[in-house]
Amino acid sequence: MDLCARCGESCEADDLVCNRCSETRIRATLPAEGLAPSVEEGSLDERLARIEAKSGERAHHVIATIDGALGGGVVVEISVVMSPDGPETPAEEIWGSAEPLTTIECGSSEVAAARMSWIDRITSERSLAPPEISRRFRVGTRGFRGEPTAVGMLLDARLHMAKRALEDGAESPPRSCTCEEDAASLRVMADFTNKGTIELFSVARPSIELRAAVALWLESR
């Protein structure tokens, strides 16, 4: 048995999500989020034109972040960096912050990818500098009530699900698995380079034993 990447419940082996979440995901991919993609792109063109007219500068490059649950809903945020001479401006001469263009809630990462087509088009049409795109997903639910000694099996299962989702079923390992922790929380992150960063595990106020078990799992990678 595997764990569903969306709700964390048990599902059939080799399945990314359980039947219930699979049906939810299919419904979510229907064109029900905001504007139709073509209309959204036209709206972004208009917003970019207004920002350029107001600032007296031109777009240098686009920044986008994709954040959400692997196999579930995600949020796409798109902004643009402006500069006096547009893409001809050297990077060291850009001082302004990025101007937000839109925030789009999508039913799945596949829908998000379709919504990102505007970035490819505007970058090509205007010969902009390459876009900055970051992807951060979460697999499984947050929190942990099991025994610390069992966390390694959970991390193995979630890493397997992340590999299947991001590498099209291949077993290519992530570039690295690291721990982000402070006094209040602990997160285990897997970096799949251009595919995205995956939060495999997150828990608030972890015990000393749980921290030690996570550290042991990371050492084994």
Disulfide bonds with the S-S distance in Angstrom:
none
